[in-house]
Amino acid sequence: MRSIWRTIDRSTIRSRALMSLSVGIVGVSYGVTATAAGFPLWQILVLGSSSEFLFVGIAAASGNLLAAVVAGLLVNLRNFV
C-alpha cells in the first residue's frame, strides 16, 4: 500500500495549493464586499455558493454543460430581483 504523499508529485501539490489560494482570495473578497453592503451572514453563505454547487453537481453527474451553465445563470438571476 502506497502513501498518498508518494503518489502525488510536487507539481500537483503546487497546482492545488495555487488554485486553493486563488479561490480563497475570491471568497474573502466576496465576503468582505457582501458584509460591507449589509447582507446578513446566512444570505452571504447561501447566495455565495448555490450556483457553483449547482454547476458542479450537474457537470459531475455527466449532465449537459450548457444545461449546467443555464441553471447556474438562472440561480444567479434571483439576485437581480
HTML snippet that shows the backbone in 3Dmol.js (N, CA, C, O; Angstrom):
<script src="https://3Dmol.org/build/3Dmol-min.js"></script>
<div id="view" style="width:600px;height:400px;position:relative"></div>
<script>
const pdb = `
ATOM      1  N   MET A   1       0.850  -1.174   0.000  1.00  0.00           N
ATOM      2  CA  MET A   1       0.000   0.000   0.000  1.00  0.00           C
ATOM      3  C   MET A   1       0.897   1.239   0.000  1.00  0.00           C
ATOM      4  O   MET A   1       1.808   1.357   0.819  1.00  0.00           O
ATOM      5  N   ARG A   2       0.631   2.150  -0.919  1.00  0.00           N
ATOM      6  CA  ARG A   2       1.468   3.341  -1.049  1.00  0.00           C
ATOM      7  C   ARG A   2       0.827   4.519  -0.326  1.00  0.00           C
ATOM      8  O   ARG A   2      -0.396   4.640  -0.251  1.00  0.00           O
ATOM      9  N   SER A   3       1.664   5.355   0.185  1.00  0.00           N
ATOM     10  CA  SER A   3       1.201   6.566   0.846  1.00  0.00           C
ATOM     11  C   SER A   3       0.759   7.574  -0.213  1.00  0.00           C
ATOM     12  O   SER A   3       1.284   7.592  -1.326  1.00  0.00           O
ATOM     13  N   ILE A   4      -0.207   8.407   0.147  1.00  0.00           N
ATOM     14  CA  ILE A   4      -0.671   9.433  -0.794  1.00  0.00           C
ATOM     15  C   ILE A   4       0.461  10.407  -1.113  1.00  0.00           C
ATOM     16  O   ILE A   4       0.509  10.956  -2.214  1.00  0.00           O
ATOM     17  N   TRP A   5       1.364  10.627  -0.172  1.00  0.00           N
ATOM     18  CA  TRP A   5       2.461  11.564  -0.398  1.00  0.00           C
ATOM     19  C   TRP A   5       3.470  11.018  -1.395  1.00  0.00           C
ATOM     20  O   TRP A   5       4.238  11.785  -1.975  1.00  0.00           O
ATOM     21  N   ARG A   6       3.481   9.713  -1.603  1.00  0.00           N
ATOM     22  CA  ARG A   6       4.384   9.133  -2.587  1.00  0.00           C
ATOM     23  C   ARG A   6       3.764   9.090  -3.977  1.00  0.00           C
ATOM     24  O   ARG A   6       4.482   8.996  -4.972  1.00  0.00           O
ATOM     25  N   THR A   7       2.441   9.159  -4.054  1.00  0.00           N
ATOM     26  CA  THR A   7       1.781   9.060  -5.351  1.00  0.00           C
ATOM     27  C   THR A   7       1.466  10.414  -5.978  1.00  0.00           C
ATOM     28  O   THR A   7       1.211  10.494  -7.179  1.00  0.00           O
ATOM     29  N   ILE A   8       1.481  11.467  -5.184  1.00  0.00           N
ATOM     30  CA  ILE A   8       1.215  12.813  -5.708  1.00  0.00           C
ATOM     31  C   ILE A   8       2.550  13.528  -5.884  1.00  0.00           C
ATOM     32  O   ILE A   8       3.336  13.630  -4.942  1.00  0.00           O
ATOM     33  N   ASP A   9       2.798  14.018  -7.084  1.00  0.00           N
ATOM     34  CA  ASP A   9       4.060  14.696  -7.331  1.00  0.00           C
ATOM     35  C   ASP A   9       3.989  16.171  -6.922  1.00  0.00           C
ATOM     36  O   ASP A   9       2.916  16.689  -6.613  1.00  0.00           O
ATOM     37  N   ARG A  10       5.120  16.823  -6.925  1.00  0.00           N
ATOM     38  CA  ARG A  10       5.205  18.210  -6.464  1.00  0.00           C
ATOM     39  C   ARG A  10       4.395  19.178  -7.321  1.00  0.00           C
ATOM     40  O   ARG A  10       3.823  20.135  -6.798  1.00  0.00           O
ATOM     41  N   SER A  11       4.341  18.943  -8.620  1.00  0.00           N
ATOM     42  CA  SER A  11       3.595  19.872  -9.479  1.00  0.00           C
ATOM     43  C   SER A  11       2.096  19.805  -9.181  1.00  0.00           C
ATOM     44  O   SER A  11       1.404  20.821  -9.263  1.00  0.00           O
ATOM     45  N   THR A  12       1.595  18.631  -8.839  1.00  0.00           N
ATOM     46  CA  THR A  12       0.180  18.505  -8.480  1.00  0.00           C
ATOM     47  C   THR A  12      -0.099  19.230  -7.173  1.00  0.00           C
ATOM     48  O   THR A  12      -1.103  19.932  -7.058  1.00  0.00           O
ATOM     49  N   ILE A  13       0.758  19.071  -6.208  1.00  0.00           N
ATOM     50  CA  ILE A  13       0.583  19.758  -4.927  1.00  0.00           C
ATOM     51  C   ILE A  13       0.651  21.267  -5.125  1.00  0.00           C
ATOM     52  O   ILE A  13      -0.157  22.002  -4.557  1.00  0.00           O
ATOM     53  N   ARG A  14       1.601  21.732  -5.920  1.00  0.00           N
ATOM     54  CA  ARG A  14       1.731  23.170  -6.183  1.00  0.00           C
ATOM     55  C   ARG A  14       0.496  23.710  -6.899  1.00  0.00           C
ATOM     56  O   ARG A  14       0.012  24.792  -6.566  1.00  0.00           O
ATOM     57  N   SER A  15      -0.013  22.971  -7.872  1.00  0.00           N
ATOM     58  CA  SER A  15      -1.204  23.402  -8.605  1.00  0.00           C
ATOM     59  C   SER A  15      -2.417  23.493  -7.693  1.00  0.00           C
ATOM     60  O   SER A  15      -3.187  24.451  -7.760  1.00  0.00           O
ATOM     61  N   ARG A  16      -2.578  22.496  -6.847  1.00  0.00           N
ATOM     62  CA  ARG A  16      -3.714  22.514  -5.911  1.00  0.00           C
ATOM     63  C   ARG A  16      -3.591  23.658  -4.908  1.00  0.00           C
ATOM     64  O   ARG A  16      -4.587  24.298  -4.570  1.00  0.00           O
ATOM     65  N   ALA A  17      -2.396  23.912  -4.440  1.00  0.00           N
ATOM     66  CA  ALA A  17      -2.192  24.999  -3.488  1.00  0.00           C
ATOM     67  C   ALA A  17      -2.495  26.354  -4.125  1.00  0.00           C
ATOM     68  O   ALA A  17      -3.137  27.201  -3.503  1.00  0.00           O
ATOM     69  N   LEU A  18      -2.039  26.563  -5.356  1.00  0.00           N
ATOM     70  CA  LEU A  18      -2.303  27.832  -6.038  1.00  0.00           C
ATOM     71  C   LEU A  18      -3.783  28.012  -6.345  1.00  0.00           C
ATOM     72  O   LEU A  18      -4.310  29.119  -6.229  1.00  0.00           O
ATOM     73  N   MET A  19      -4.457  26.933  -6.735  1.00  0.00           N
ATOM     74  CA  MET A  19      -5.893  27.021  -7.007  1.00  0.00           C
ATOM     75  C   MET A  19      -6.656  27.329  -5.717  1.00  0.00           C
ATOM     76  O   MET A  19      -7.582  28.140  -5.718  1.00  0.00           O
ATOM     77  N   SER A  20      -6.270  26.686  -4.631  1.00  0.00           N
ATOM     78  CA  SER A  20      -6.925  26.949  -3.348  1.00  0.00           C
ATOM     79  C   SER A  20      -6.705  28.388  -2.905  1.00  0.00           C
ATOM     80  O   SER A  20      -7.619  29.027  -2.382  1.00  0.00           O
ATOM     81  N   LEU A  21      -5.515  28.893  -3.110  1.00  0.00           N
ATOM     82  CA  LEU A  21      -5.217  30.273  -2.745  1.00  0.00           C
ATOM     83  C   LEU A  21      -6.067  31.255  -3.556  1.00  0.00           C
ATOM     84  O   LEU A  21      -6.621  32.204  -3.002  1.00  0.00           O
ATOM     85  N   SER A  22      -6.168  31.025  -4.864  1.00  0.00           N
ATOM     86  CA  SER A  22      -6.945  31.949  -5.696  1.00  0.00           C
ATOM     87  C   SER A  22      -8.433  31.892  -5.352  1.00  0.00           C
ATOM     88  O   SER A  22      -9.093  32.931  -5.317  1.00  0.00           O
ATOM     89  N   VAL A  23      -8.968  30.706  -5.100  1.00  0.00           N
ATOM     90  CA  VAL A  23     -10.379  30.586  -4.709  1.00  0.00           C
ATOM     91  C   VAL A  23     -10.595  31.230  -3.347  1.00  0.00           C
ATOM     92  O   VAL A  23     -11.624  31.865  -3.118  1.00  0.00           O
ATOM     93  N   GLY A  24      -9.639  31.074  -2.447  1.00  0.00           N
ATOM     94  CA  GLY A  24      -9.749  31.700  -1.133  1.00  0.00           C
ATOM     95  C   GLY A  24      -9.770  33.219  -1.215  1.00  0.00           C
ATOM     96  O   GLY A  24     -10.526  33.874  -0.498  1.00  0.00           O
ATOM     97  N   ILE A  25      -8.941  33.775  -2.086  1.00  0.00           N
ATOM     98  CA  ILE A  25      -8.910  35.237  -2.250  1.00  0.00           C
ATOM     99  C   ILE A  25     -10.242  35.745  -2.787  1.00  0.00           C
ATOM    100  O   ILE A  25     -10.762  36.754  -2.309  1.00  0.00           O
ATOM    101  N   VAL A  26     -10.791  35.056  -3.771  1.00  0.00           N
ATOM    102  CA  VAL A  26     -12.089  35.452  -4.319  1.00  0.00           C
ATOM    103  C   VAL A  26     -13.177  35.329  -3.246  1.00  0.00           C
ATOM    104  O   VAL A  26     -14.035  36.204  -3.128  1.00  0.00           O
ATOM    105  N   GLY A  27     -13.141  34.247  -2.468  1.00  0.00           N
ATOM    106  CA  GLY A  27     -14.135  34.051  -1.417  1.00  0.00           C
ATOM    107  C   GLY A  27     -14.082  35.125  -0.343  1.00  0.00           C
ATOM    108  O   GLY A  27     -15.115  35.622   0.105  1.00  0.00           O
ATOM    109  N   VAL A  28     -12.874  35.478   0.064  1.00  0.00           N
ATOM    110  CA  VAL A  28     -12.720  36.513   1.082  1.00  0.00           C
ATOM    111  C   VAL A  28     -13.190  37.863   0.546  1.00  0.00           C
ATOM    112  O   VAL A  28     -13.871  38.604   1.254  1.00  0.00           O
ATOM    113  N   SER A  29     -12.837  38.188  -0.690  1.00  0.00           N
ATOM    114  CA  SER A  29     -13.269  39.473  -1.248  1.00  0.00           C
ATOM    115  C   SER A  29     -14.786  39.530  -1.403  1.00  0.00           C
ATOM    116  O   SER A  29     -15.396  40.577  -1.187  1.00  0.00           O
ATOM    117  N   TYR A  30     -15.401  38.391  -1.781  1.00  0.00           N
ATOM    118  CA  TYR A  30     -16.867  38.335  -1.855  1.00  0.00           C
ATOM    119  C   TYR A  30     -17.475  38.557  -0.481  1.00  0.00           C
ATOM    120  O   TYR A  30     -18.426  39.325  -0.337  1.00  0.00           O
ATOM    121  N   GLY A  31     -16.934  37.891   0.527  1.00  0.00           N
ATOM    122  CA  GLY A  31     -17.465  38.027   1.878  1.00  0.00           C
ATOM    123  C   GLY A  31     -17.339  39.433   2.414  1.00  0.00           C
ATOM    124  O   GLY A  31     -18.269  39.948   3.035  1.00  0.00           O
ATOM    125  N   VAL A  32     -16.194  40.065   2.181  1.00  0.00           N
ATOM    126  CA  VAL A  32     -15.983  41.435   2.653  1.00  0.00           C
ATOM    127  C   VAL A  32     -16.929  42.400   1.943  1.00  0.00           C
ATOM    128  O   VAL A  32     -17.522  43.273   2.578  1.00  0.00           O
ATOM    129  N   THR A  33     -17.071  42.245   0.635  1.00  0.00           N
ATOM    130  CA  THR A  33     -17.954  43.132  -0.127  1.00  0.00           C
ATOM    131  C   THR A  33     -19.410  42.960   0.288  1.00  0.00           C
ATOM    132  O   THR A  33     -20.130  43.941   0.474  1.00  0.00           O
ATOM    133  N   ALA A  34     -19.842  41.703   0.432  1.00  0.00           N
ATOM    134  CA  ALA A  34     -21.238  41.448   0.818  1.00  0.00           C
ATOM    135  C   ALA A  34     -21.516  41.930   2.239  1.00  0.00           C
ATOM    136  O   ALA A  34     -22.597  42.452   2.512  1.00  0.00           O
ATOM    137  N   THR A  35     -20.568  41.763   3.132  1.00  0.00           N
ATOM    138  CA  THR A  35     -20.742  42.243   4.506  1.00  0.00           C
ATOM    139  C   THR A  35     -20.808  43.763   4.539  1.00  0.00           C
ATOM    140  O   THR A  35     -21.625  44.337   5.259  1.00  0.00           O
ATOM    141  N   ALA A  36     -19.952  44.411   3.764  1.00  0.00           N
ATOM    142  CA  ALA A  36     -19.963  45.876   3.715  1.00  0.00           C
ATOM    143  C   ALA A  36     -21.257  46.406   3.101  1.00  0.00           C
ATOM    144  O   ALA A  36     -21.686  47.518   3.411  1.00  0.00           O
ATOM    145  N   ALA A  37     -21.879  45.607   2.229  1.00  0.00           N
ATOM    146  CA  ALA A  37     -23.145  46.026   1.620  1.00  0.00           C
ATOM    147  C   ALA A  37     -24.332  45.799   2.550  1.00  0.00           C
ATOM    148  O   ALA A  37     -25.448  46.222   2.250  1.00  0.00           O
ATOM    149  N   GLY A  38     -24.091  45.131   3.680  1.00  0.00           N
ATOM    150  CA  GLY A  38     -25.156  44.963   4.663  1.00  0.00           C
ATOM    151  C   GLY A  38     -25.916  43.653   4.581  1.00  0.00           C
ATOM    152  O   GLY A  38     -26.957  43.512   5.223  1.00  0.00           O
ATOM    153  N   PHE A  39     -25.428  42.692   3.812  1.00  0.00           N
ATOM    154  CA  PHE A  39     -26.100  41.399   3.739  1.00  0.00           C
ATOM    155  C   PHE A  39     -25.888  40.631   5.033  1.00  0.00           C
ATOM    156  O   PHE A  39     -24.794  40.666   5.597  1.00  0.00           O
ATOM    157  N   PRO A  40     -26.926  39.931   5.521  1.00  0.00           N
ATOM    158  CA  PRO A  40     -26.728  39.082   6.703  1.00  0.00           C
ATOM    159  C   PRO A  40     -25.870  37.865   6.353  1.00  0.00           C
ATOM    160  O   PRO A  40     -25.769  37.480   5.188  1.00  0.00           O
ATOM    161  N   LEU A  41     -25.260  37.269   7.367  1.00  0.00           N
ATOM    162  CA  LEU A  41     -24.342  36.159   7.153  1.00  0.00           C
ATOM    163  C   LEU A  41     -25.004  34.979   6.445  1.00  0.00           C
ATOM    164  O   LEU A  41     -24.401  34.376   5.557  1.00  0.00           O
ATOM    165  N   TRP A  42     -26.239  34.642   6.827  1.00  0.00           N
ATOM    166  CA  TRP A  42     -26.905  33.493   6.198  1.00  0.00           C
ATOM    167  C   TRP A  42     -27.093  33.726   4.705  1.00  0.00           C
ATOM    168  O   TRP A  42     -26.959  32.794   3.912  1.00  0.00           O
ATOM    169  N   GLN A  43     -27.396  34.932   4.323  1.00  0.00           N
ATOM    170  CA  GLN A  43     -27.617  35.226   2.911  1.00  0.00           C
ATOM    171  C   GLN A  43     -26.300  35.200   2.129  1.00  0.00           C
ATOM    172  O   GLN A  43     -26.279  34.787   0.970  1.00  0.00           O
ATOM    173  N   ILE A  44     -25.233  35.626   2.738  1.00  0.00           N
ATOM    174  CA  ILE A  44     -23.920  35.576   2.093  1.00  0.00           C
ATOM    175  C   ILE A  44     -23.531  34.134   1.823  1.00  0.00           C
ATOM    176  O   ILE A  44     -23.042  33.817   0.739  1.00  0.00           O
ATOM    177  N   LEU A  45     -23.743  33.255   2.799  1.00  0.00           N
ATOM    178  CA  LEU A  45     -23.374  31.850   2.632  1.00  0.00           C
ATOM    179  C   LEU A  45     -24.241  31.150   1.604  1.00  0.00           C
ATOM    180  O   LEU A  45     -23.736  30.355   0.811  1.00  0.00           O
ATOM    181  N   VAL A  46     -25.540  31.430   1.602  1.00  0.00           N
ATOM    182  CA  VAL A  46     -26.448  30.761   0.665  1.00  0.00           C
ATOM    183  C   VAL A  46     -26.233  31.255  -0.756  1.00  0.00           C
ATOM    184  O   VAL A  46     -26.116  30.448  -1.678  1.00  0.00           O
ATOM    185  N   LEU A  47     -26.180  32.544  -0.945  1.00  0.00           N
ATOM    186  CA  LEU A  47     -26.059  33.088  -2.299  1.00  0.00           C
ATOM    187  C   LEU A  47     -24.663  32.914  -2.867  1.00  0.00           C
ATOM    188  O   LEU A  47     -24.491  32.865  -4.085  1.00  0.00           O
ATOM    189  N   GLY A  48     -23.674  32.821  -2.008  1.00  0.00           N
ATOM    190  CA  GLY A  48     -22.300  32.741  -2.475  1.00  0.00           C
ATOM    191  C   GLY A  48     -21.934  31.443  -3.152  1.00  0.00           C
ATOM    192  O   GLY A  48     -21.049  31.426  -4.008  1.00  0.00           O
ATOM    193  N   SER A  49     -22.580  30.371  -2.798  1.00  0.00           N
ATOM    194  CA  SER A  49     -22.129  29.091  -3.337  1.00  0.00           C
ATOM    195  C   SER A  49     -23.215  28.288  -4.036  1.00  0.00           C
ATOM    196  O   SER A  49     -22.933  27.210  -4.560  1.00  0.00           O
ATOM    197  N   SER A  50     -24.422  28.771  -4.059  1.00  0.00           N
ATOM    198  CA  SER A  50     -25.506  27.955  -4.621  1.00  0.00           C
ATOM    199  C   SER A  50     -25.323  27.674  -6.105  1.00  0.00           C
ATOM    200  O   SER A  50     -25.524  26.538  -6.536  1.00  0.00           O
ATOM    201  N   SER A  51     -24.952  28.660  -6.890  1.00  0.00           N
ATOM    202  CA  SER A  51     -24.802  28.417  -8.326  1.00  0.00           C
ATOM    203  C   SER A  51     -23.581  27.554  -8.626  1.00  0.00           C
ATOM    204  O   SER A  51     -23.597  26.752  -9.559  1.00  0.00           O
ATOM    205  N   GLU A  52     -22.520  27.718  -7.831  1.00  0.00           N
ATOM    206  CA  GLU A  52     -21.339  26.895  -8.041  1.00  0.00           C
ATOM    207  C   GLU A  52     -21.627  25.424  -7.743  1.00  0.00           C
ATOM    208  O   GLU A  52     -21.219  24.543  -8.499  1.00  0.00           O
ATOM    209  N   PHE A  53     -22.335  25.161  -6.633  1.00  0.00           N
ATOM    210  CA  PHE A  53     -22.693  23.784  -6.309  1.00  0.00           C
ATOM    211  C   PHE A  53     -23.608  23.188  -7.371  1.00  0.00           C
ATOM    212  O   PHE A  53     -23.475  22.016  -7.725  1.00  0.00           O
ATOM    213  N   LEU A  54     -24.527  23.983  -7.873  1.00  0.00           N
ATOM    214  CA  LEU A  54     -25.433  23.506  -8.909  1.00  0.00           C
ATOM    215  C   LEU A  54     -24.673  23.148 -10.180  1.00  0.00           C
ATOM    216  O   LEU A  54     -24.901  22.088 -10.763  1.00  0.00           O
ATOM    217  N   PHE A  55     -23.779  24.017 -10.606  1.00  0.00           N
ATOM    218  CA  PHE A  55     -22.997  23.760 -11.812  1.00  0.00           C
ATOM    219  C   PHE A  55     -22.143  22.510 -11.664  1.00  0.00           C
ATOM    220  O   PHE A  55     -22.135  21.650 -12.546  1.00  0.00           O
ATOM    221  N   VAL A  56     -21.427  22.409 -10.555  1.00  0.00           N
ATOM    222  CA  VAL A  56     -20.561  21.255 -10.332  1.00  0.00           C
ATOM    223  C   VAL A  56     -21.385  19.980 -10.210  1.00  0.00           C
ATOM    224  O   VAL A  56     -20.972  18.933 -10.708  1.00  0.00           O
ATOM    225  N   GLY A  57     -22.530  20.049  -9.563  1.00  0.00           N
ATOM    226  CA  GLY A  57     -23.382  18.872  -9.422  1.00  0.00           C
ATOM    227  C   GLY A  57     -23.877  18.351 -10.758  1.00  0.00           C
ATOM    228  O   GLY A  57     -23.874  17.143 -10.994  1.00  0.00           O
ATOM    229  N   ILE A  58     -24.301  19.251 -11.633  1.00  0.00           N
ATOM    230  CA  ILE A  58     -24.776  18.831 -12.955  1.00  0.00           C
ATOM    231  C   ILE A  58     -23.620  18.299 -13.790  1.00  0.00           C
ATOM    232  O   ILE A  58     -23.754  17.272 -14.454  1.00  0.00           O
ATOM    233  N   ALA A  59     -22.491  18.987 -13.760  1.00  0.00           N
ATOM    234  CA  ALA A  59     -21.335  18.542 -14.537  1.00  0.00           C
ATOM    235  C   ALA A  59     -20.803  17.202 -14.022  1.00  0.00           C
ATOM    236  O   ALA A  59     -20.411  16.348 -14.817  1.00  0.00           O
ATOM    237  N   ALA A  60     -20.787  17.012 -12.701  1.00  0.00           N
ATOM    238  CA  ALA A  60     -20.284  15.764 -12.125  1.00  0.00           C
ATOM    239  C   ALA A  60     -21.201  14.590 -12.426  1.00  0.00           C
ATOM    240  O   ALA A  60     -20.749  13.446 -12.473  1.00  0.00           O
ATOM    241  N   ALA A  61     -22.472  14.860 -12.627  1.00  0.00           N
ATOM    242  CA  ALA A  61     -23.424  13.796 -12.942  1.00  0.00           C
ATOM    243  C   ALA A  61     -23.468  13.525 -14.442  1.00  0.00           C
ATOM    244  O   ALA A  61     -24.408  12.903 -14.936  1.00  0.00           O
ATOM    245  N   SER A  62     -22.467  13.985 -15.154  1.00  0.00           N
ATOM    246  CA  SER A  62     -22.364  13.820 -16.610  1.00  0.00           C
ATOM    247  C   SER A  62     -23.524  14.477 -17.347  1.00  0.00           C
ATOM    248  O   SER A  62     -23.976  13.997 -18.386  1.00  0.00           O
ATOM    249  N   GLY A  63     -23.991  15.579 -16.786  1.00  0.00           N
ATOM    250  CA  GLY A  63     -25.057  16.319 -17.440  1.00  0.00           C
ATOM    251  C   GLY A  63     -24.510  17.195 -18.550  1.00  0.00           C
ATOM    252  O   GLY A  63     -23.297  17.326 -18.715  1.00  0.00           O
ATOM    253  N   ASN A  64     -25.396  17.778 -19.293  1.00  0.00           N
ATOM    254  CA  ASN A  64     -25.040  18.676 -20.375  1.00  0.00           C
ATOM    255  C   ASN A  64     -24.425  19.948 -19.784  1.00  0.00           C
ATOM    256  O   ASN A  64     -25.012  20.558 -18.890  1.00  0.00           O
ATOM    257  N   LEU A  65     -23.257  20.349 -20.272  1.00  0.00           N
ATOM    258  CA  LEU A  65     -22.601  21.535 -19.727  1.00  0.00           C
ATOM    259  C   LEU A  65     -23.387  22.805 -20.016  1.00  0.00           C
ATOM    260  O   LEU A  65     -23.368  23.739 -19.215  1.00  0.00           O
ATOM    261  N   LEU A  66     -24.069  22.850 -21.137  1.00  0.00           N
ATOM    262  CA  LEU A  66     -24.912  24.016 -21.426  1.00  0.00           C
ATOM    263  C   LEU A  66     -26.038  24.118 -20.395  1.00  0.00           C
ATOM    264  O   LEU A  66     -26.371  25.211 -19.936  1.00  0.00           O
ATOM    265  N   ALA A  67     -26.617  22.980 -20.038  1.00  0.00           N
ATOM    266  CA  ALA A  67     -27.666  22.972 -19.016  1.00  0.00           C
ATOM    267  C   ALA A  67     -27.110  23.418 -17.669  1.00  0.00           C
ATOM    268  O   ALA A  67     -27.799  24.103 -16.915  1.00  0.00           O
ATOM    269  N   ALA A  68     -25.876  23.039 -17.359  1.00  0.00           N
ATOM    270  CA  ALA A  68     -25.262  23.449 -16.100  1.00  0.00           C
ATOM    271  C   ALA A  68     -25.042  24.954 -16.070  1.00  0.00           C
ATOM    272  O   ALA A  68     -25.281  25.594 -15.046  1.00  0.00           O
ATOM    273  N   VAL A  69     -24.590  25.524 -17.177  1.00  0.00           N
ATOM    274  CA  VAL A  69     -24.368  26.971 -17.253  1.00  0.00           C
ATOM    275  C   VAL A  69     -25.690  27.722 -17.142  1.00  0.00           C
ATOM    276  O   VAL A  69     -25.788  28.706 -16.408  1.00  0.00           O
ATOM    277  N   VAL A  70     -26.700  27.263 -17.864  1.00  0.00           N
ATOM    278  CA  VAL A  70     -28.012  27.924 -17.824  1.00  0.00           C
ATOM    279  C   VAL A  70     -28.611  27.834 -16.426  1.00  0.00           C
ATOM    280  O   VAL A  70     -29.168  28.812 -15.929  1.00  0.00           O
ATOM    281  N   ALA A  71     -28.502  26.678 -15.790  1.00  0.00           N
ATOM    282  CA  ALA A  71     -29.032  26.522 -14.431  1.00  0.00           C
ATOM    283  C   ALA A  71     -28.318  27.455 -13.461  1.00  0.00           C
ATOM    284  O   ALA A  71     -28.957  28.077 -12.613  1.00  0.00           O
ATOM    285  N   GLY A  72     -26.991  27.557 -13.582  1.00  0.00           N
ATOM    286  CA  GLY A  72     -26.253  28.480 -12.728  1.00  0.00           C
ATOM    287  C   GLY A  72     -26.654  29.924 -12.954  1.00  0.00           C
ATOM    288  O   GLY A  72     -26.774  30.694 -12.002  1.00  0.00           O
ATOM    289  N   LEU A  73     -26.862  30.294 -14.203  1.00  0.00           N
ATOM    290  CA  LEU A  73     -27.299  31.659 -14.504  1.00  0.00           C
ATOM    291  C   LEU A  73     -28.703  31.930 -13.967  1.00  0.00           C
ATOM    292  O   LEU A  73     -28.976  33.024 -13.473  1.00  0.00           O
ATOM    293  N   LEU A  74     -29.588  30.951 -14.058  1.00  0.00           N
ATOM    294  CA  LEU A  74     -30.944  31.134 -13.526  1.00  0.00           C
ATOM    295  C   LEU A  74     -30.929  31.297 -12.010  1.00  0.00           C
ATOM    296  O   LEU A  74     -31.689  32.096 -11.463  1.00  0.00           O
ATOM    297  N   VAL A  75     -30.071  30.547 -11.335  1.00  0.00           N
ATOM    298  CA  VAL A  75     -29.969  30.701  -9.881  1.00  0.00           C
ATOM    299  C   VAL A  75     -29.447  32.096  -9.543  1.00  0.00           C
ATOM    300  O   VAL A  75     -29.927  32.722  -8.599  1.00  0.00           O
ATOM    301  N   ASN A  76     -28.485  32.581 -10.292  1.00  0.00           N
ATOM    302  CA  ASN A  76     -27.952  33.921 -10.029  1.00  0.00           C
ATOM    303  C   ASN A  76     -28.920  35.029 -10.449  1.00  0.00           C
ATOM    304  O   ASN A  76     -28.817  36.156  -9.964  1.00  0.00           O
ATOM    305  N   LEU A  77     -29.843  34.720 -11.332  1.00  0.00           N
ATOM    306  CA  LEU A  77     -30.820  35.715 -11.776  1.00  0.00           C
ATOM    307  C   LEU A  77     -31.666  36.223 -10.621  1.00  0.00           C
ATOM    308  O   LEU A  77     -32.120  37.367 -10.645  1.00  0.00           O
ATOM    309  N   ARG A  78     -31.887  35.392  -9.613  1.00  0.00           N
ATOM    310  CA  ARG A  78     -32.689  35.808  -8.467  1.00  0.00           C
ATOM    311  C   ARG A  78     -32.046  36.951  -7.701  1.00  0.00           C
ATOM    312  O   ARG A  78     -32.736  37.685  -6.993  1.00  0.00           O
ATOM    313  N   ASN A  79     -30.725  37.114  -7.832  1.00  0.00           N
ATOM    314  CA  ASN A  79     -30.045  38.182  -7.126  1.00  0.00           C
ATOM    315  C   ASN A  79     -30.367  39.561  -7.706  1.00  0.00           C
ATOM    316  O   ASN A  79     -30.256  40.571  -7.011  1.00  0.00           O
ATOM    317  N   PHE A  80     -30.762  39.598  -8.972  1.00  0.00           N
ATOM    318  CA  PHE A  80     -31.085  40.885  -9.594  1.00  0.00           C
ATOM    319  C   PHE A  80     -32.426  41.440  -9.123  1.00  0.00           C
ATOM    320  O   PHE A  80     -32.668  42.645  -9.193  1.00  0.00           O
ATOM    321  N   VAL A  81     -33.284  40.561  -8.647  1.00  0.00           N
ATOM    322  CA  VAL A  81     -34.593  40.986  -8.138  1.00  0.00           C
ATOM    323  C   VAL A  81     -34.387  41.714  -6.841  1.00  0.00           C
ATOM    324  O   VAL A  81     -35.354  42.166  -6.227  1.00  0.00           O
TER     325      VAL A  81
END
`;
const viewer = $3Dmol.createViewer("view");
viewer.addModel(pdb, "pdb");
viewer.setStyle({}, {cartoon: {color: "spectrum"}});
viewer.zoomTo();
viewer.render();
</script>
